[in-house]
Amino acid sequence: MSWKSIIGQKPQIRVLQNALETGRFAHAYLFTGPEGSGKESLAFEIAAILNCRSGGSGGSCGSCPDCLQIKEFMHQNVEYLFPVESALLDPGDLAKKENKRFLDAKERYDALIEEKKLNPSFTPAMERSMGILTEQVVALQHKATFMPGEGSKKIFIISQAERLHPSAANKLLKLLEEPPPHVLFILVSSRPDSVLPTIRSRCQVVKFSKVTALELRRWLQENRPEIIDPELSFIISFSRGNLRLAWELINNQDSSRAESPTIVLRNQALDYLRKVLTPSRFHEAIQAAEEHAKNLSRSELTLFIGALLLFFQDVTHRRIDPAFEGLNNPDITDSVDRFAKNFPAADFLLISTAAEEAIRSIERNASPLLVMAGLSAELKGLLARG
């Protein structure tokens, strides 16, 4: 990594870079801002800079043993906390080897870490977790008593700091009140108002902003030039400044295919929409909805519905201004225009709201089958009015 690997956030980078160069780095920071704005990526870049053997003013080198260990979540000076299941923290090392509950939880934990390695903006949390637990902070307290290895600092990165269990938050507060000089705390939260006020008061707050479409486009063009339109515009439009979503789409590339998986899903979504709109084919739409609900992962299903949402946005733009050029789907302008012409009175605000609610339901672990069946019926009813 390096400072250049961070998308956007130029004012925030300048503040932190200046603090590092002048030796005025605070002992604790609270990185706040929208989900997917790159807060944790910047936290790990700071951890890398403070331990990198070859880095300079441009940031970490990304290739020395320390940088590579940090990327693999294996560096002795860097601790990463996020909400985990209590099964991982039960005492008794020997017993755990035969403890199925522990082994299952460890497997889920390892899968989250692997996903984090692939997607720096992914925010891991175990579904059965009650938050960041007291035992996790107690372990930090113990590790804080030891001096760092060859690096100058131990860095404790605490993801989703708003989810600190009350007793864990109080123990962390004690650490922050009397911070060891060799420890740097970086707390990360998209909901800073839910972080214990006394913890907030002991951290220097750095507020992150949503990544703009222009910043994401420029970064993709410089770092992933193989991604071109229509894929490029689709990634930018669909992610809406959320780098987690953007990374998921970027890593969904397959250069061996004529069409990217993203565009394939979009085309499947539009084919499904055509079936919804054709009275004699509505039964096919229901069958397609069932198949997609069963065969697509939750992230793919979110993308599938999101493709419909972006298409509806394009239709709305072209209906208001037939000359509008900033489409999410510039490669299918004719289809957008035909749709706008054929449904001149449809309420696309309600239609888009239905798609957004379906996406939220999928993200909240609702039954994909029920969500898709409900969306099919709702789309048919709303578009019939147009």
Secondary structure, DSSP 8 states (H G I E B T S, - for coil): --GGGS-S-HHHHHHHHHHHHHT---SEEEEE-STTSSHHHHHHHHHHHHH-SS-BTTB--S-SHHHHHHHTT--TTEEEE----GGGG-S-HHHHTT-HHHHHHHHHHHHHHHHHHH-TT-----TT--SB-HHHHHHHHHHHTS--SSSS-EEEEETTGGGB-HHHHHHHHHHHHS--TTEEEEEEES-GGGS-HHHHTTSEEEE-----HHHHHHHHHHH-TT--TTHHHHHHHHHTT-HHHHHHHHTT--TTSSS-HHHHHHHHHHHHHHHHH-GGGHHHHHHHHHHHHHHS-HHHHHHHHHHHHHHHHHHHHHHH-TT----S-GGGHHHHHHHHHH-TT--HHHHHHHHHHHHHHHHTT--HHHHHHHHHHHHHHHHHT-
